[in-house]
């Protein structure tokens, strides 16, 4: 792999395509990392990022993949950034505890593509069907994992993808003639779960974090019928939400403690206010590149098909658009499928979200014997932890252990957790929307405990 100074990797890596529809040439790309702990009990975890329309290289490059990706590039006279990539081992890679399978989904996202352009108009149903078909075909390619304990994981809009895929696997296991997949459960981070609940929770979160004044929050409550922000048609409510939008415009919505970088082009990062003028913004109801396509949080509607506002993803662009890297991991060249974009909804694909609420699916999956971990970074403005805490408590599951701190390595409080029968809800202290990016040590501790059959660390 270009940029990796050591030989060999700590474990074996594989990459390539699974053709989920040969007649249409629809191919999903995967990058598979064998665990550094290759015992018979080591689980297999399929990871999905959200969007909808965002690549799982988000998780691979920025969160819990095997490498820490950096580069020493400098702009040349034309302003083009030279991509001198460096890869170092990630001490908090989730492959230390599990076999990790990263999948770009649906076709048209990341390295995945189709020979049939109509396939780029898609939805939750089609995406779930392709992922389910992908998984069964992948297990035919890697039969050694047919009995491996299996989990599905993801964050943000993967709060829709993940439960639907788990449901499809369980249903598929009941069909005659199909080899069952040894699925044990799933985990979702800062997940999209319920459009109305998620959206209505945002203003209270802003006030609790002193991102808006108490006076502004109380005025918004009054204008919006006591907190009915989602879908409220009143002009006064719309104006109150516009005022809150403006107040937090320059705050990183994905991590309120992190720097807010500006600019549509990732190479414009850090140029300051003038870069904001060059970034076209879509007015109206808020949706982010990592959050629900219809999430009416009104935080600000971002254009998709580029690095989301405030985020610096230059390393991901450099890594995924380096032809040497693409060749090494058996991804199609830029000349065939185009340059890599972090998020492509509204640009390369047209995605329709079909589910306003996933709460019934979560309850069904736990009832069918699945173990679930739902975790939240407590400094995420996109899907506030308050919303996630509320819906997990509202599922009606039996309480087994009440709210209490959990500790990461070194004994420090990593966050707080509550254990229900079949489901654990945990916060991660100081983390944003992408928990493993901002709190990698704590994320690995939480992940390891769960996929190894336990709850949150005590």
N, C-alpha and C positions, 0 to 999 in steps of 0.2 A: 504494500500500500504506500503510495507516494507520501512523503513527509513523516513516516514512522521510522524512528531511528534505531529501533531494537528489532532483533530477530530471535525467535519467532514471536507471534502474538501470544499472550497468556493462555488463550484457548483458540479453537478453530472457528473461522468465520466463513459463511456462505452467503452468496447473493444471487439473485436471478428473478425470473418471471414464472408465474403460473398462469397459463392461458385458461381463463374461466369461461370463455365462449369462443371456441375455435372457429365457428362459422363467421363471427364478426371480428375476430382478432382482438378481443378484449383481454388485456394482460395486467395483472397486478404484480407490482414489484415487491420483493421482500429482501430484508437483510437479517440473517440469522446468526446469532452469537451463542456458541456453546458456553455453558457455564464453566467457570474456573473450578467449581465444585461439582465434578461430574459423577456424583454417586447415584445409585439407582433411585433414591428418593427425591432427587433434585427435580423441581417442577419445571414445566414449560409455560411461558407467559407470552401471549400475543399482545403487542402494544399498538394503540391507535391514538393519534392526535385528533383534534376536533375541527372547528371551522364553522359549518362543514366546508371542506375543501382545503384543509391544511395538511401538509405532509407530516408523516411520522418521523421524518428526519429532524423535526423539531425536538422530539424526545431523544433521538439518537445523538444529535450534535450538541444540544444545549442542556440536556437534563441528565440522563442516566445511561448513556451509551458507553462503550468501552474506551472511548478516546476523549481527551480534552483537546479541542480543536482551536488552533490559533494560527496566525500568519503575521509575517513581518512586511507585508506589502506596502509600497509607497506609490502614490500617483505619479505617472509619467507626465510629460509635457502636455498631453492631451487630456489629462485628468483621469485616465484609465488606471484602475488599481491593479497592481501586479500581485498575483495570487501565489505567494510563497507560503505554502501550507506547512504547519508543523502539528504532528499528532503525538500526544503523550498519553500514557496510561491514566485512566480515570480511577482514582482510589475509591470512588463511591459508585462505580458502575453496578447496575442491578444484575449484571451477569455474574457477579460474585456469588449470588444466591440462587439464580435461576437461569435456565436457557431462555434467551430473549429473542423473540421473533417480531421484528418491526415491519409493518405492512403499510404501503401507500394506498389509500382507498378514498373514494372510488377511482375508476379509470379517469385520467385527466389530472390527477393530483400527484405532485412530486414526480417520481420516475414511472408511474403507471400510465398506461395509454391504451387507446383502441384504434384499430384501423377503420372503424366506422364512426363518423363524426356524430351521428345521432346518439351514440352512447354517452356523450358529454352532457346530455340533458337527463338528469337522474333525480333520485329521491331516496328517502330512508328505506323503503321496501326493496328497491333494486340493489342498493348498497349492501343491505343485510344479506340478501340472497347471494350476491357475489362473494362476500366475505365467508359465508358458510361453505359455499362451493370451493373457494380457495383453500380453506382449512382442510377439507376432506381430501382434496387433491394433493395438498402439501404433505399430509400424513402418508399418502401413498409414496411420495418421493423420499420421505424420511420415516420408514416403518418402525425404526427403533423407538419412536415416540408414541406409538399407538396405545401403550399402557401407561405412559408418563402422566402424572397428575398435571392437569391443565387448568390455567386461569386466563381470563381476558381482562386487560387493563387499559385505561386511557384517562384523558382529562378533558374538561370543557364540553364541547359538543359530543365528545365520545361518551358523555353521560346519556346520550341517545344511542349511539352506535353499540356500546358495550352491552347494555341489557338486552337489546334486540338480538345481538349475535348469540348471547348466552341462551336466550329463549329459543332461537332457531336450532342451536346445537342440541338442546334438550329434546325438542320436538323431533329432530332428525334421528336422535338415538332411539326413539320409539318406533321408527319405521322398520319394517321387516327387510332383511337383506342388507342392512347397513351395519358396518362395524361401529360399535359405540365409541365415542370420544370420551376419555376419562376426565370429564370436566368436574372441577371441585368448587369453583366459585369465580368471583370477579372483584375488581377494585376500580374505583373511579375517583378522580381528584377534581375538586372544584367543579362538580358536574352540572351541566344543564339538566334540570329535572322537571320543572313546572314553570311555564312561561309567566303566568300571572304572579305566582309566589316569588319567583326570582326577581321579576321586575319591581314589584311593590316593596321589596326589601332594601333596594338600593338607597333611597333617600335617608332612611333611618340609619343605615350604615355610615353614610357620609357625615351625618350629624354626630354619630358616636365617635368618629375619628377626628372630629374638629376640622373636617374638610369643607364644610359649610357651617354657617352660624346657626345657633339654636333658633334665632329669630327667622332666618330664611326657611328652616325646616318647618317651623310652626306655621308660617305663611303658606307653605306648600301643602301642608296637611289641610288647612282651611280651604284652600282653593281646589283641592282634589278630594273632597268628600271624606275627609278623615284618613286618607292614605290609599285611596283607589287610584293609583297612578297609571296602571296598565290599561290602555284602551279608553281612558277618560276623554270624552269628546269636548269638554268645556274649554273655552278659550282661556279662561283664567288659569286652569290647571296647566294648559300647554305653556303659557307664559311663565308660570312658576317653575316648570321643569326646564324651560330654556335658561332661566336664571341659574339654576343649579348646574346645568351643563357648562355654562360659561365660567362658573366659579371653579370648576375642577378641570378646565380645558388643558392646563399645563401640568397636571398630575398624571403620572404613569398609572393608567387604570388597571394594569395587570399586576402591579406591585407598588403600592402607594409609598413605600419606603425607598424605591429605586429611582435612578435618574430617568428623566423623560428626554429621550433623544428625538430629534425632529427630522422630517424629510421623507418624501415618498421613496426616493432612491436611497438604498442603504449606504451608498458611498457618500451621501450628503450628511450623514450622521454627525452631530456635533457642530454643524455650521451655525446653529442658533436661530434667532427669529426669522432671518431672511429665508431660511429653508422652509419654514412653515408657509410662507407666501407662495412657494412653488408647489406645494402639496394640495392637489384638488381635494376638497372635502364634500361629501354628500350630506345634504341637510336632512333633518327629520329624525324619526325614531331611531334610537341607538342600536347598533349591532356591531360587534367586534369580530375580527377574523378568527378568534378562538371561541366565540360564544355563539349562542343559538342564533340561527338565521333570522328568527322572528322575535328575538328577545327585546321587548319594548322598554328597556331600561333607560333609553334616551340619553345615554352617556355620551354619545356622539357616533354617528354612523360612519364607519370607516370604509374606504374603498378596499375591496379585496383584490387579490392578484399581486400583492407586493408585501413588503414587511409592514405589519400593523404599526400604527402610530405609537410613538414613544419607545419602540423596541429597537435594539441594535442587533441585527442578525447577520452581520457581514461574514462571520466565520462560516455560517451555514451556506450562504451564497457561494463563497469561495470554494468550499469543500465540494458541494454538489454540482458546481459548474466547471470543475476541473476535469478535463477529458481523461486524464490519467487515472483519476479516482473512479470515474464512471466505468472505464475499461476494467479496472481492478475488481470492481464489485459486480461486473456483468450487467451494468445498466446501459440502456440504449444511448447512443451519442446525441449531442445537441442537434446535429444535422438531421436526425431522424424524428425526434420528439420535441425539440425546442429546448430552450434554457430552463433550468430549474427555477421555480417560484415557490416561496414558502406557502403561499395560499393562492388558490386559483378560482374560487367561486366568484362568478360575475365577470371573469376574464376568460379562462379556458373552459370552465364547466358552468352549467346552470343548474343549481340545486334547489329542490323544493323540500322544505321540512314538513313532515306530515304529523308530528306528534306535539300537542300542546303540553302534555304531562306524561311523565314516565313513572309516576308513583305507583300505579296499579301493577306495572310490570315488575318493579322492585319487590313489591309485596308477594307477587306470584312466584318469583324466583326463589325467595327465601322459603316460601311455603313448599317449594319443590325440592328443598334440601341444599340449595346453594349457600355457600358462605360468602358474605359481602363485607368489604371494607370501603367506607365512604370517608374521604379525608378532605380537609379544607385548609389552605393557607389563610391565615387570619388577616392578611393585608391585601386581599383581592377585592377590587371594586367591581369586577365584571360579574362574578357569582359570589356574593357575600356569604361568609360562613354562617351568618344568622339565618339565612334562608335554608341552607342545607341542614343546619341543626334542627330547624322547625319541622321540615318534612320527614327527616329520619325519625324524630320523636312521634310524628303523627301517623306512622305506619301501623301502629297498634301492636308492635312486637313486644314480647315479654321482656321486661327490664331485668338484666342479670347482674350488672355492676354499674353503679351510678357515676356521675361526672367526677373525674379524678385526674390528676396529672399523670402523664406517662413520661418516661425518661429515656433519653438516647445514651449513646456511649459517653462515659465520663460522669454520668449521674445528673446532668443538667436536665431541667424540664424541657422536653421537646414540644409539648402541647398538652391538650386535655382530651380525654376519651370517655365515651359512654358505651357500654356493652349491652346489646339486646340479643335475644335468642336468634342467632343466625346472622347478625349484622353488627359491625362495630363502626361508630362514628368517631372520628378523631380530628382535632385541629392540629396544625403545625405552627408553632409560635414564630412570628416574624417572617413567614413565607407569603409569597404572592400567588398568582394564578397557576404558575408552573412550579409546584412545590419543590421538585428535585433540583431545579435550577437555583433557587434562592437558599434552600436549606438541604444540601445534598446528603450530609451525614444523617440528619434526622429522617429524611425520606428513605434512605437505605435501611435504617433500623426498623422503621415502621413496615416497610415492604417485606423485609426478611422474616420478621415475626409472623406476618400474616400468611405468606405463601408457604411457610414451614409449619402451618397448622395451628398457630396460636393467635391471640388477639394483639392489641397494642402493647408495646413494652410497658412493664410496670414501673 
